[in-house]
Amino acid sequence: MCLPKCEGGFGFKDLALFNQTLLAKQAWRIFSVPDSLAARVLKAKYFSSGDFMSASTKAGCSHIWRSLNWGRELLSKGLRWNVGDGSKINVFKDTSFKLVTFDPGTDLRVSDLFDRARRDWNVDILDQILLSIDKEVVLSIPINWMGGQDFQSLHFDKKGEYTVSSGYKCALQDSIKEAASPSFQAVFQTLADKFDPDELSSACMLAWAAWEDRNSLINTGKAKDPNRVASRALEMLVEFKNSMQAISSPPTIPTFRAPTDWVVPPPSRLKLNTCATFLR
């Protein structure tokens, strides 16, 4: 019912998305006018040592701040960097580039990729740190050699500014894409139909080990050797299969010997009768 009429819907507004759109308008005001009274008050309380877009939601924060963060989520989907001197843009952490190359954890700036003598991108550095698909993305970005600082603008508006209509359109499109995207169960079932159980279990264990190593890199800043991660995953898979085989194997049923007739002990000796069972 919330789809546009041109797409077969009734054109009704999704109230939750429209509410987020209005909150994103307030977030845009704080982002674009940092000298306003509201922006200065919020900065002093919630992001005194950083900027609005990277501020976190702390425990015990006000309902207003939580609501602004929800609107900021929509705003961040449309923000794109316009490259100036490249000193503010982090190559791996900024979402504008959407690189596939693994983040090594270095604070690499876009300005480090410039070849100022040739007034172009430094192809040698790009070949060293980026995959070929990411290299083509970076080379397609024009560089402003006239000077000026990096600045952010909204890509879904012609003027680069936020409007409620453009924000709601972006939120609705994302909602439709999420509803149409296949679920994890559907993707897993597709993989299960194409691969045999041994291949599928190995792939799942490798994915889990890679995810564990990724979390270790984020939390501790340390990453393991990829070969070590793969070998550990296969070792855990073998251990898991052995444990499952031990659990699924039938229990050993003890065998009992038939009782023998009681015999009187010889003179001057004592006899103690006991009953015990030993399981192996």
Beta strands, then each sheet from edge to edge (+ up, - down):
strand 1: 79-82
strand 2: 114-115
strand 3: 120-121
strand 4: 151-154
sheet 1: 1+ 4-
sheet 2: 2+ 3-
end
